[in-house]
Amino acid sequence: MLQAKSEKTSELITIALLCFLTTIVTLLLILPVFAANKEKDEETLRRANILLRDMLNSKEISPTLLSKADCVLILPGVKKFGFGVGGSGGRGPLLCRRGENFEGKWSAPAMYSVGGASIGLQVGGSSSDFVLLLMTEKVVNQVLNGKTKMGTDATAAAGPGATAASASDVDILTYGKAKGVFAGVSLGGATVEPDNDANYRLYGNTLTATDIVRGTDVKPSTDGRALVTVLDSKLTKHDK
């Protein structure tokens, strides 16, 4: 009788601890969102610019594949948490080529958030920076219209290197940065969705991600314009 009661108590304590840890992880993921302001949004754009320049200077990512991308999602400083219950969270800008067939210059950036349980585990440790190449119009529409889960709503594969062959059968190619080197990583289970609050702070208006990256009259901030300039100067050719 006493043994059964003790086991029941132990089970309840275990459940309580798991609930507590889950709550802590959730708070760690959402607090940065509540604490965000326009200054932090601009800082994210600046960090994305640094990451983008590193990406373009790196030989690990194929320029040919970059030239085929319709959009690029840059995620600097993705945070990972693990207390038995894993989690991750971060945000960054999405930029797309303008024009009906994605053949024009690059758009103003729309802010996105990312979350998931298995981000970056394949880079020999904990990666904090990610670059996603959106390769198909289908996945662009999916990402622009709401939350997208990798592997479920869109096919995602670790981005191959500079000598890779065509990746035409994949919606998204994913790269992570570890120890200063970009490499293909798996983002299975991760989700991306528009950060509407950040977009409102940056543009001073209620704009959807589609309004920002597919419209023609959205003016980026100084830091956002720097991102556009880098892409326009390096990736002007759209090679489908």
C-alpha positions, -999 to 999 in steps of 0.1 A, spaced: 0 0 0 27 24 10 49 14 -19 20 20 -44 14 54 -28 51 63 -31 52 53 -67 21 74 -74 37 104 -57 69 99 -77 49 98 -109 30 130 -100 63 147 -92 78 136 -126 47 149 -145 49 182 -126 86 186 -134 80 180 -171 52 205 -171 74 230 -154 103 225 -178 79 227 -207 67 260 -194 102 273 -190 111 264 -226 79 280 -239 87 312 -220 122 313 -232 110 310 -268 83 337 -266 99 363 -243 122 376 -270 91 383 -291 74 402 -263 106 422 -257 111 431 -293 111 466 -305 120 485 -337 157 489 -326 160 451 -322 143 446 -355 169 468 -372 196 449 -353 183 417 -367 185 432 -402 221 443 -396 230 408 -384 213 392 -414 233 415 -437 265 403 -421 254 367 -424 243 372 -460 277 387 -469 294 357 -453 271 334 -472 280 350 -505 317 350 -498 316 313 -487 325 286 -512 303 261 -494 271 274 -510 267 270 -548 263 304 -566 244 284 -592 218 274 -567 216 309 -553 209 321 -588 179 297 -590 163 308 -558 130 328 -558 135 339 -522 161 339 -495 152 336 -458 181 347 -435 179 337 -398 208 350 -376 211 340 -340 185 312 -338 184 301 -301 182 265 -289 169 252 -256 169 218 -241 157 206 -207 146 172 -217 120 190 -238 138 206 -267 130 238 -284 143 266 -306 133 300 -318 145 330 -338 136 354 -366 150 371 -397 141 387 -430 127 371 -462 135 387 -495 121 377 -529 128 386 -565 102 409 -579 82 403 -610 56 378 -619 82 351 -627 107 361 -600 131 375 -625 134 411 -612 155 428 -586 151 420 -549 122 431 -527 122 448 -493 126 424 -465 96 409 -446 104 396 -411 97 360 -402 100 338 -371 112 302 -369 107 275 -343 112 238 -341 127 210 -321 155 197 -343 171 227 -358 208 225 -365 216 191 -349 234 179 -380 262 205 -379 283 189 -353 269 209 -325 246 239 -321 243 262 -352 229 296 -346 227 310 -381 206 297 -410 200 305 -446 171 290 -465 168 292 -503 132 290 -515 134 272 -549 98 269 -561 68 292 -566 47 267 -547 67 270 -515 69 308 -519 31 310 -519 30 286 -489 54 306 -469 38 340 -477 3 327 -468 11 315 -432 28 290 -410 49 264 -430 63 233 -414 94 218 -430 89 183 -442 52 185 -440 40 215 -459 72 219 -479 100 195 -489 133 207 -473 167 192 -478 202 200 -466 217 224 -491 244 209 -512 278 225 -518 293 244 -547 297 213 -569 261 201 -563 238 191 -592 203 204 -597 180 205 -567 148 210 -588 128 184 -568 132 202 -535 112 232 -523 137 246 -498 175 242 -495 187 248 -459 221 258 -447 235 264 -412 267 282 -401 290 265 -375 325 276 -367 324 301 -395 316 276 -422 283 270 -440 271 235 -445 239 218 -454 216 211 -424 183 194 -417 155 216 -405 130 187 -401 100 198 -380 109 235 -380 82 260 -388 84 295 -403 57 321 -403 54 359 -409 63 381 -379 35 406 -384 44 427 -353 79 432 -365 67 441 -400 44 467 -385 72 482 -364 95 484 -394 71 498 -419 46 517 -397 17 501 -414 -3 469 -414 13 450 -442 13 413 -450 44 395 -460 30 393 -495 25 431 -496 61 436 -487 79 411 -509 55 411 -539 45 447 -539 63 475 -557 58 505 -534 72 493 -501 103 512 -491 128 494 -468 146 509 -439 182 518 -441 193 484 -428 168 466 -450 180 486 -480 215 474 -473 203 438 -477 186 446 -510 217 462 -523 239 432 -515 215 408 -532 210 431 -563 248 435 -567 256 398 -563 226 378 -575 210 397 -604 208 367 -627 178 343 -622 188 310 -638 160 286 -638 
